[in-house]
């Protein structure tokens, strides 16, 4: 591997965690399929007057989800999905006007919005790499898969990518095997493929149900959300599946792991 300054590095394995425009993915010669959504996300962080109690909140709206994720102290990150036109309007507002819009949308959930950070926007797309590894490069997180920001499922997928890869590399090192071999990378892809495909399909279906004008689909989604609200056992099952899907759990993510 040659750096921009001409220095050359030699390694057995490169972990590509460089996002949806991954240079590692391109260097590995891995193709990726993408499909756009008619949505744009506005992302920032903000301070508020009421504690978040380490709870992430998500509003499901016709334009898409609006999600707050707790940070340290009285601060949260925000991903606010809108139509491209509305996102452009929000990005053009000054901080004071944006804070008033955010206050109205949050409806006092976190008290008053005290300040906002720098805003960024990006179009929503779905991306799926054909493989999660090749040519001594393993892809993790959005380098290998991008899904709409619903239920922090993209983050959870990335964490399970990392935990699985660490487990497989540790086993290969323990047995004296090549940690960047085609055999290991193919096994890593097989191990993660089912979880990634299932999770991406679920989130894609939910996101499209939000923006669809098809009334029966709205009725089905409404009935499902009502069931989640009224049946505690179902809510616990969905939450557990979102955090830790059924199936084999990588050792690094098992309770009590060092």
Backbone bond lengths (Angstrom), bond angles and torsions (degrees), N, CA, C in turn:
res aa  C-N    CA-C-N  psi(-1)  N-CA   C-N-CA  omega(-1)  CA-C   N-CA-C  phi
1 X - - - 1.455 - - 1.526 108.72 -
2 X 1.335 116.94 128.15 1.462 121.00 -178.30 1.527 109.73 -109.45
3 X 1.337 116.81 129.12 1.453 122.37 179.61 1.524 110.34 -82.83
4 X 1.328 115.37 170.21 1.452 120.04 -178.29 1.520 113.14 -63.76
5 X 1.348 117.22 -26.54 1.465 120.05 179.53 1.525 113.07 -86.87
6 X 1.339 115.41 5.71 1.453 119.93 178.12 1.511 114.49 94.85
7 X 1.341 116.99 -13.23 1.467 119.46 179.76 1.525 109.69 -67.66
8 X 1.312 115.85 142.92 1.461 121.32 -178.46 1.521 110.06 -111.87
9 X 1.340 116.31 130.71 1.459 122.11 178.35 1.519 109.49 -113.48
10 X 1.325 115.19 143.89 1.459 120.99 176.51 1.523 108.93 -120.21
11 X 1.322 117.47 130.76 1.461 121.22 -179.27 1.523 109.39 -150.24
12 X 1.332 115.00 162.48 1.463 119.83 179.58 1.521 111.32 -84.88
13 X 1.328 117.37 -29.31 1.468 120.58 -174.79 1.520 109.84 -150.95
14 X 1.322 116.65 135.16 1.465 123.27 172.26 1.519 107.71 -111.89
15 X 1.326 117.16 131.96 1.465 122.03 175.40 1.521 107.62 -100.85
16 X 1.307 116.29 114.76 1.463 122.01 -179.81 1.519 110.02 -87.31
17 X 1.345 115.33 103.88 1.462 120.81 177.02 1.522 108.10 -122.18
18 X 1.330 116.30 41.96 1.461 121.69 -170.81 1.522 113.67 -106.99
19 X 1.334 116.62 27.63 1.460 120.44 167.20 1.506 115.96 79.48
20 X 1.349 113.32 -175.13 1.474 120.25 -170.61 1.531 113.12 -64.35
21 X 1.325 118.34 -26.25 1.460 120.37 176.84 1.516 111.82 -96.09
22 X 1.312 117.02 34.98 1.457 125.11 -169.11 1.527 114.89 -50.72
23 X 1.339 115.25 119.91 1.462 120.76 171.40 1.521 110.59 -70.92
24 X 1.341 115.95 -32.74 1.464 119.89 177.95 1.522 110.74 -62.79
25 X 1.323 116.16 -42.36 1.470 119.72 179.12 1.521 110.64 -61.83
26 X 1.325 116.04 -42.32 1.461 119.67 178.92 1.525 110.95 -65.31
27 X 1.333 116.98 -42.08 1.463 121.02 -179.77 1.521 111.43 -64.31
28 X 1.339 116.36 -32.86 1.462 120.29 178.88 1.526 112.26 -77.40
29 X 1.332 116.84 -8.22 1.465 119.86 -179.33 1.512 113.22 73.40
30 X 1.327 116.85 26.17 1.466 121.53 -178.36 1.525 109.29 -94.47
31 X 1.311 116.70 124.30 1.460 121.83 177.16 1.529 109.64 -79.28
32 X 1.325 116.22 154.23 1.463 121.53 177.84 1.521 109.23 -134.87
33 X 1.321 115.39 136.41 1.468 121.56 177.05 1.521 108.52 -95.70
34 X 1.326 116.80 131.90 1.456 121.10 179.80 1.515 110.51 -125.39
35 X 1.335 115.69 149.54 1.460 121.17 172.76 1.526 107.66 -142.54
36 X 1.348 116.50 130.38 1.470 119.75 -175.81 1.528 111.85 -85.29
37 X 1.319 115.08 158.23 1.458 123.08 170.68 1.530 108.24 -113.21
38 X 1.326 118.22 153.41 1.472 120.38 177.40 1.523 110.98 -80.30
39 X 1.324 116.58 51.16 1.459 122.56 -174.84 1.523 109.68 -143.01
40 X 1.328 115.04 153.28 1.453 122.37 174.87 1.523 108.45 -132.27
41 X 1.311 117.64 138.67 1.460 122.41 179.84 1.524 109.78 -101.74
42 X 1.328 115.78 136.19 1.453 123.13 171.35 1.527 107.16 -105.32
43 X 1.312 117.05 124.97 1.467 121.09 -175.84 1.526 110.09 -121.40
44 X 1.321 115.76 139.78 1.456 121.59 176.53 1.521 108.62 -164.51
45 X 1.322 116.52 -174.22 1.458 122.53 171.20 1.519 107.03 -129.82
46 X 1.333 116.75 152.85 1.458 118.72 -177.08 1.523 110.42 -148.32
47 X 1.322 114.64 154.41 1.461 121.66 175.35 1.527 108.50 -99.04
48 X 1.354 114.61 148.56 1.466 120.03 -176.80 1.521 108.85 -142.89
49 X 1.331 115.78 167.38 1.465 119.69 -172.74 1.519 114.01 -95.30
50 X 1.318 118.42 -14.19 1.464 121.33 -179.43 1.529 109.56 -109.03
51 X 1.348 118.35 136.39 1.475 119.56 179.26 1.527 112.04 -60.12
52 X 1.330 115.46 143.91 1.463 119.83 178.34 1.529 112.23 -87.35
53 X 1.346 117.34 -11.21 1.466 122.42 178.97 1.530 111.88 54.64
54 X 1.334 115.84 30.56 1.478 121.89 179.05 1.531 112.61 58.31
55 X 1.322 115.88 32.71 1.470 121.64 179.34 1.525 108.93 -110.09
56 X 1.308 116.43 129.39 1.463 122.27 172.83 1.525 108.53 -89.86
57 X 1.322 116.37 134.90 1.470 120.91 -178.40 1.525 109.74 -120.18
58 X 1.330 115.47 146.31 1.458 120.19 -177.92 1.523 109.73 -138.75
59 X 1.324 116.13 125.67 1.460 123.09 175.47 1.524 108.07 -100.84
60 X 1.319 116.86 127.33 1.465 120.61 176.42 1.521 108.04 -100.65
61 X 1.331 115.38 116.99 1.447 122.30 -173.64 1.523 108.77 -127.55
62 X 1.352 118.18 163.05 1.471 119.72 -177.64 1.525 113.74 -56.99
63 X 1.331 118.12 -31.04 1.463 119.62 -179.72 1.520 112.25 -80.72
64 X 1.340 117.27 -17.79 1.456 121.23 -177.52 1.508 110.62 139.67
65 X 1.324 117.82 -179.37 1.467 121.09 -176.82 1.529 112.63 -77.96
66 X 1.313 114.63 154.45 1.460 122.20 172.03 1.517 106.15 -128.75
67 X 1.322 118.02 118.40 1.453 122.12 -168.35 1.522 111.20 -125.87
68 X 1.334 115.85 133.21 1.463 121.06 170.70 1.525 108.02 -111.48
69 X 1.331 115.45 138.06 1.458 121.84 -179.29 1.522 108.04 -125.46
70 X 1.354 118.20 126.30 1.467 120.21 -174.90 1.520 113.06 -65.14
71 X 1.329 114.82 138.88 1.450 123.25 171.43 1.530 107.65 -116.50
72 X 1.310 117.90 -168.72 1.463 120.84 -178.75 1.527 110.70 -69.98
73 X 1.323 115.55 141.10 1.456 120.44 175.82 1.516 112.62 66.40
74 X 1.317 115.99 -145.03 1.466 121.82 -179.08 1.521 109.97 -91.16
75 X 1.318 116.36 57.58 1.455 121.29 -177.63 1.520 109.63 -143.36
76 X 1.319 116.04 144.01 1.470 122.09 178.35 1.525 108.79 -139.04
77 X 1.325 115.16 155.64 1.458 119.55 170.19 1.524 108.34 -94.19
78 X 1.315 115.47 159.50 1.465 121.23 -174.17 1.519 110.04 -135.60
79 X 1.329 116.06 133.78 1.461 122.06 167.17 1.528 106.40 -125.15
80 X 1.314 116.15 113.63 1.463 123.70 -172.35 1.520 107.48 -117.28
81 X 1.329 117.74 108.66 1.463 122.51 -176.46 1.522 109.54 -95.01
82 X 1.323 115.43 130.84 1.459 122.18 -178.90 1.525 109.66 -141.41
83 X 1.337 115.95 176.28 1.460 119.51 168.52 1.522 108.07 -64.59
84 X 1.317 118.86 155.45 1.469 119.84 179.41 1.530 112.75 -56.06
85 X 1.339 117.17 -38.28 1.467 119.77 -179.07 1.527 111.03 -65.75
86 X 1.345 117.55 -44.86 1.456 120.90 -179.92 1.527 110.68 -67.59
87 X 1.325 117.18 -36.57 1.467 119.96 178.34 1.524 110.44 -63.39
88 X 1.326 116.92 -40.64 1.467 119.51 177.61 1.525 110.82 -62.88
89 X 1.338 116.94 -38.84 1.462 119.99 178.04 1.526 110.85 -63.88
90 X 1.335 116.89 -44.77 1.464 120.34 179.32 1.526 111.47 -62.59
91 X 1.312 116.73 -39.64 1.463 119.99 179.85 1.528 111.72 -66.83
92 X 1.336 117.39 -27.75 1.459 120.99 -177.63 1.524 112.88 -82.40
93 X 1.334 118.31 -13.32 1.461 121.60 -178.99 1.526 110.70 -69.74
94 X 1.345 115.96 150.25 1.455 117.99 170.02 1.527 108.95 -74.95
95 X 1.325 117.63 170.63 1.462 120.68 -173.84 1.523 112.30 -59.52
96 X 1.329 116.95 -41.14 1.456 119.87 -178.75 1.516 112.32 -62.54
97 X 1.335 116.63 -45.44 1.456 120.65 179.61 1.522 111.11 -66.20
98 X 1.330 116.17 -39.35 1.462 119.25 178.68 1.528 110.72 -64.26
99 X 1.339 117.12 -40.27 1.460 121.03 178.36 1.526 110.94 -61.52
100 X 1.324 117.66 -39.55 1.469 120.30 178.36 1.523 110.88 -66.16
101 X 1.322 117.21 -40.44 1.473 120.35 176.76 1.531 110.24 -62.61
102 X 1.321 116.74 -43.37 1.461 121.06 -178.86 1.523 110.67 -66.49
103 X 1.318 116.92 -41.53 1.465 120.93 175.83 1.519 110.81 -54.58
104 X 1.331 116.03 -46.12 1.462 119.95 -178.89 1.514 112.75 -64.61
105 X 1.320 116.55 -38.80 1.469 119.97 -178.96 1.529 112.10 -70.54
106 X 1.339 116.58 -36.75 1.468 120.06 -177.25 1.529 112.88 -80.28
107 X 1.320 117.10 -16.88 1.466 121.80 173.95 1.526 112.96 53.69
108 X 1.333 116.48 39.66 1.456 120.73 176.29 1.509 115.36 79.66
109 X 1.316 118.75 7.17 1.464 121.77 -177.55 1.524 111.95 -54.29
110 X 1.335 116.60 -42.12 1.464 121.46 -178.29 1.531 110.65 -116.63
111 X 1.309 115.97 29.68 1.452 119.69 -176.69 1.520 110.39 74.95
112 X 1.324 116.99 -146.57 1.461 121.36 178.43 1.527 110.19 -90.38
113 X 1.324 116.07 145.19 1.464 120.97 174.61 1.522 107.81 -76.90
114 X 1.338 116.77 121.50 1.469 121.34 -174.41 1.527 112.51 -92.90
115 X 1.325 117.50 -34.10 1.460 121.19 179.33 1.522 108.62 -164.64
116 X 1.322 115.97 160.62 1.465 120.85 177.15 1.522 109.31 -130.00
117 X 1.322 115.18 150.73 1.451 120.50 177.54 1.514 111.36 -90.14
118 X 1.312 115.32 -167.74 1.465 120.74 178.30 1.519 109.86 -66.42
119 X 1.310 116.69 138.07 1.463 121.15 -179.73 1.530 111.42 -98.45
120 X 1.317 115.09 149.25 1.460 122.05 173.19 1.517 107.72 -137.09
121 X 1.309 116.97 154.87 1.466 120.21 177.60 1.520 109.63 -134.21
122 X 1.316 115.49 151.44 1.459 120.14 178.66 1.520 109.35 -153.08
123 X 1.328 117.94 142.49 1.465 120.93 178.32 1.519 110.27 -70.15
124 X 1.327 116.55 143.70 1.458 120.56 178.24 1.520 109.92 -81.29
125 X 1.317 115.01 131.76 1.458 121.54 176.03 1.521 108.73 -140.55
126 X 1.290 115.19 159.38 1.461 121.25 169.52 1.521 107.51 -107.25
127 X 1.313 117.31 133.19 1.466 122.02 -179.45 1.521 109.29 -132.72
128 X 1.310 115.32 136.72 1.463 120.77 176.37 1.525 108.99 -137.64
129 X 1.320 116.20 116.41 1.460 120.46 176.50 1.526 109.74 -71.83
130 X 1.323 116.76 143.56 1.466 120.61 179.90 1.520 111.72 -63.11
131 X 1.323 116.31 -32.16 1.467 122.28 177.45 1.520 108.04 -142.33
132 X 1.306 116.58 158.92 1.465 120.40 177.46 1.522 112.53 -101.97
133 X 1.332 116.40 9.84 1.453 118.12 177.34 1.519 112.33 -171.30
134 X 1.324 115.94 143.91 1.467 122.94 174.99 1.520 108.02 -171.88
135 X 1.323 116.57 153.77 1.474 122.96 173.17 1.534 111.86 51.46
136 X 1.340 115.78 44.31 1.477 123.48 177.39 1.530 112.90 66.04
137 X 1.311 116.70 23.25 1.465 121.75 177.05 1.517 108.67 -123.94
138 X 1.331 116.53 124.11 1.469 122.26 175.67 1.520 108.53 -109.28
139 X 1.314 116.97 133.99 1.462 122.16 -178.58 1.523 110.36 -98.11
140 X 1.333 115.82 136.49 1.458 120.85 174.99 1.523 108.54 -131.13
141 X 1.335 115.96 154.56 1.457 120.87 177.21 1.514 112.70 61.67
142 X 1.343 115.86 -142.67 1.461 120.25 -172.81 1.519 113.55 -71.29
143 X 1.313 118.44 -7.03 1.465 119.36 170.80 1.527 110.38 -66.87
144 X 1.343 116.16 -26.30 1.463 120.30 -177.48 1.510 114.93 -110.93
145 X 1.335 117.38 -21.44 1.466 119.85 -178.05 1.520 109.73 -161.65
146 X 1.317 116.60 135.14 1.464 122.76 178.01 1.514 107.67 -127.84
147 X 1.333 116.33 129.91 1.463 121.83 178.33 1.523 108.68 -132.52
148 X 1.331 118.49 163.29 1.469 120.07 178.06 1.528 111.51 -59.77
149 X 1.339 117.30 151.74 1.470 120.99 -176.09 1.524 112.20 -78.80
150 X 1.323 115.94 75.30 1.470 121.84 179.68 1.527 108.39 -121.54
151 X 1.333 116.34 125.49 1.456 121.03 174.73 1.516 115.17 62.81
152 X 1.328 117.12 21.44 1.473 121.75 -179.57 1.528 112.21 55.08
153 X 1.336 116.74 27.25 1.460 118.91 -176.61 1.521 112.65 -71.41
154 X 1.327 117.51 -29.21 1.461 118.96 175.04 1.519 111.81 -63.84
155 X 1.343 115.97 -42.77 1.467 120.51 176.77 1.519 110.54 -62.29
156 X 1.329 117.13 -45.65 1.464 120.20 -178.87 1.522 111.49 -62.17
157 X 1.335 116.91 -39.94 1.463 119.80 177.20 1.527 110.68 -61.45
158 X 1.333 116.57 -43.93 1.458 120.11 -179.85 1.519 112.54 -62.33
159 X 1.342 116.32 -40.96 1.464 119.87 178.32 1.530 111.21 -63.22
160 X 1.336 116.55 -39.63 1.465 118.67 178.96 1.532 111.31 -71.70
161 X 1.327 117.77 -32.05 1.477 120.03 172.36 1.529 109.78 -56.22
162 X 1.326 115.41 -51.68 1.463 120.80 -175.84 1.522 111.10 -62.68
163 X 1.343 115.82 -46.58 1.462 119.52 -178.18 1.528 110.86 -62.51
164 X 1.320 117.20 -40.00 1.470 120.72 179.26 1.521 110.99 -66.43
165 X 1.327 116.85 -44.17 1.458 120.26 -178.93 1.529 110.91 -64.73
166 X 1.337 117.13 -42.79 1.469 120.67 177.89 1.522 110.08 -58.59
167 X 1.319 116.69 -44.68 1.456 121.11 -179.43 1.529 111.11 -60.85
168 X 1.334 116.91 -43.85 1.457 120.40 -176.93 1.526 111.37 -71.76
169 X 1.333 116.93 -37.93 1.463 119.80 178.31 1.522 110.39 -67.32
170 X 1.340 116.69 -41.55 1.469 120.06 178.61 1.516 111.12 -61.33
171 X 1.332 116.99 -40.79 1.465 120.40 178.85 1.525 110.69 -66.00
172 X 1.347 116.58 -41.52 1.462 119.74 179.88 1.528 110.81 -63.91
173 X 1.321 116.88 -41.99 1.471 119.90 178.82 1.526 110.90 -64.73
174 X 1.332 116.16 -37.60 1.450 119.67 -179.53 1.512 113.62 -66.36
175 X 1.322 116.00 -26.03 1.465 119.94 -179.07 1.526 112.09 -101.79
176 X 1.342 116.25 1.75 1.456 119.47 179.64 1.512 113.80 79.04
177 X 1.338 117.84 15.06 1.463 121.25 -179.43 1.533 110.42 -84.26
178 X 1.311 115.78 165.30 1.463 123.35 178.99 1.527 108.97 -75.16
179 X 1.349 117.30 118.01 1.471 120.20 -174.72 1.530 113.15 -75.15
180 X 1.322 117.80 -10.82 1.458 120.25 178.79 1.515 113.25 -116.88
181 X 1.320 116.75 19.01 1.469 120.19 -175.29 1.522 111.60 -70.38
182 X 1.326 115.28 159.96 1.464 120.53 175.29 1.527 110.80 -61.08
183 X 1.324 116.03 -33.21 1.468 120.15 179.53 1.525 110.56 -63.67
184 X 1.330 116.72 -46.52 1.461 119.41 -179.95 1.530 110.93 -66.24
185 X 1.328 117.59 -43.18 1.462 120.11 -178.32 1.525 111.63 -65.68
186 X 1.322 117.69 -36.26 1.461 120.96 176.87 1.523 110.48 -67.33
187 X 1.342 116.55 -38.86 1.465 120.33 177.99 1.524 110.96 -66.41
188 X 1.331 116.94 -39.09 1.467 121.51 176.81 1.524 110.79 -61.60
189 X 1.320 116.51 -44.34 1.468 120.00 178.07 1.518 111.19 -61.24
190 X 1.328 118.00 -44.99 1.467 121.12 179.73 1.528 110.71 -62.61
191 X 1.329 116.53 -40.80 1.465 121.03 -177.20 1.530 111.61 -64.77
192 X 1.325 117.50 -35.53 1.455 120.59 -175.46 1.523 113.73 -95.31
193 X 1.320 118.38 -17.03 1.458 121.08 -170.01 1.525 113.08 -59.92
194 X 1.326 117.61 -44.69 1.466 120.23 -176.83 1.515 112.35 -63.85
195 X 1.326 116.82 -46.33 1.465 121.39 -179.95 1.522 110.82 -62.57
196 X 1.332 117.13 -46.41 1.458 121.15 -178.52 1.529 110.97 -62.80
197 X 1.327 116.95 -46.18 1.466 120.44 -177.91 1.525 111.44 -64.80
198 X 1.327 117.12 -45.23 1.457 120.62 -178.85 1.520 111.65 -64.32
199 X 1.340 115.98 -44.53 1.470 120.53 -178.06 1.525 110.24 -67.03
200 X 1.334 117.56 -42.63 1.457 120.93 -179.65 1.530 111.10 -64.41
201 X 1.322 117.36 -39.23 1.461 120.93 179.03 1.523 110.93 -65.94
202 X 1.327 116.89 -42.40 1.464 120.69 179.84 1.528 111.09 -62.48
203 X 1.337 117.00 -47.71 1.460 120.96 -177.70 1.524 110.71 -67.86
204 X 1.321 116.72 -39.24 1.463 120.47 177.46 1.531 110.68 -61.00
205 X 1.325 116.62 -43.97 1.469 120.22 179.81 1.521 111.15 -63.64
206 X 1.329 117.26 -43.74 1.460 120.80 179.81 1.522 110.86 -64.21
207 X 1.329 117.17 -43.84 1.464 119.76 -179.34 1.523 111.05 -64.09
208 X 1.322 117.20 -42.76 1.466 119.63 -179.67 1.525 111.23 -67.56
209 X 1.330 117.08 -29.58 1.472 118.93 177.29 1.525 111.11 -68.58
210 X 1.336 117.47 -27.28 1.463 120.80 178.44 1.521 111.40 -69.48
211 X 1.325 116.85 -39.85 1.459 120.71 -172.42 1.522 112.89 -98.57
212 X 1.336 117.44 -2.43 1.460 120.80 -179.20 1.531 111.02 -76.82
213 X 1.335 116.26 146.62 1.468 121.74 174.83 1.527 111.69 -93.21
214 X 1.328 117.10 4.87 1.467 121.61 -175.72 1.534 108.98 -79.14
215 X 1.339 117.85 108.90 1.462 122.75 -172.14 1.531 113.28 -57.91
216 X 1.336 120.88 -45.89 1.467 119.26 179.96 1.529 112.97 -57.38
217 X 1.324 116.72 -33.98 1.461 119.99 178.45 1.523 110.57 -66.40
218 X 1.334 116.68 -38.83 1.466 120.34 176.65 1.527 110.82 -64.40
219 X 1.334 116.68 -38.77 1.462 119.99 179.57 1.525 111.24 -65.24
220 X 1.327 116.36 -42.23 1.465 120.09 178.73 1.526 110.24 -63.54
221 X 1.349 117.13 -44.90 1.455 120.47 179.61 1.530 110.45 -63.24
222 X 1.340 117.13 -41.91 1.461 120.45 178.81 1.514 111.93 -62.41
223 X 1.338 116.39 -40.67 1.464 119.77 178.71 1.527 110.84 -65.07
224 X 1.334 115.80 -38.87 1.457 119.06 178.65 1.523 112.45 -65.59
225 X 1.330 116.98 -42.11 1.468 120.52 178.69 1.528 110.96 -66.77
226 X 1.343 116.77 -36.27 1.472 119.79 176.97 1.526 110.06 -63.97
227 X 1.338 116.36 -41.52 1.469 119.61 178.49 1.523 111.19 -63.13
228 X 1.340 116.68 -40.22 1.464 119.83 177.43 1.526 111.74 -62.21
229 X 1.322 115.73 -37.26 1.462 120.31 -177.78 1.522 112.34 -73.79
230 X 1.331 117.23 -30.70 1.468 120.55 -172.32 1.529 114.00 -102.20
231 X 1.316 118.32 -12.89 1.471 121.42 -178.26 1.527 109.88 -117.15
232 X 1.324 117.78 98.71 1.468 120.34 -177.15 1.522 113.85 -56.71
233 X 1.346 117.66 -39.38 1.461 120.17 -178.04 1.534 110.97 -63.95
234 X 1.364 115.89 -37.00 1.463 119.61 179.04 1.523 110.07 -70.13
235 X 1.335 116.89 -39.87 1.456 120.74 178.70 1.522 110.64 -62.20
236 X 1.337 116.98 -43.02 1.469 120.22 178.54 1.521 111.00 -63.72
237 X 1.332 116.87 -39.70 1.459 120.90 179.76 1.526 110.99 -63.12
238 X 1.332 117.03 -45.52 1.464 121.22 -179.31 1.524 110.79 -65.52
239 X 1.336 116.87 -42.61 1.461 119.98 178.77 1.520 111.06 -62.97
240 X 1.337 116.70 -42.86 1.460 120.02 -179.97 1.530 110.80 -65.35
241 X 1.335 116.53 -39.93 1.459 120.11 -179.93 1.523 110.57 -67.22
242 X 1.347 116.87 -35.26 1.455 120.28 178.68 1.507 112.65 -67.21
243 X 1.336 116.34 -38.05 1.462 120.50 -178.63 1.522 112.36 -83.11
244 X 1.328 115.85 -39.76 1.470 119.90 -175.15 1.522 108.35 -145.30
245 X 1.344 116.87 91.66 1.459 120.09 -176.07 1.518 111.95 -59.88
246 X 1.334 114.33 154.72 1.456 119.03 175.68 1.520 109.37 -63.97
247 X 1.283 116.79 151.87 1.459 121.57 -175.66 1.517 110.46 115.78
248 X 1.318 116.10 -173.18 1.454 120.73 -176.60 1.522 111.05 -68.53
249 X 1.313 116.24 132.11 1.469 122.39 179.94 1.524 108.14 -103.02
250 X 1.343 118.87 128.62 1.469 119.94 177.28 1.526 111.02 -56.38
251 X 1.308 116.91 146.11 1.461 121.89 -175.47 1.524 111.49 -56.81
252 X 1.340 117.20 -36.13 1.460 120.03 -177.55 1.518 112.42 -66.05
253 X 1.346 118.05 -20.50 1.461 121.42 -177.35 1.526 111.99 -104.55
254 X 1.303 117.54 4.61 1.446 120.29 178.15 1.514 110.72 -81.28
255 X 1.302 116.30 146.64 1.460 121.50 -178.10 1.529 110.05 -58.29
256 X 1.333 114.72 130.72 1.461 119.48 178.73 1.522 113.49 89.43
257 X 1.375 116.63 0.40 1.461 118.69 179.31 1.529 110.01 -70.51
258 X 1.326 116.84 143.55 1.471 121.26 177.99 1.521 110.53 -80.18
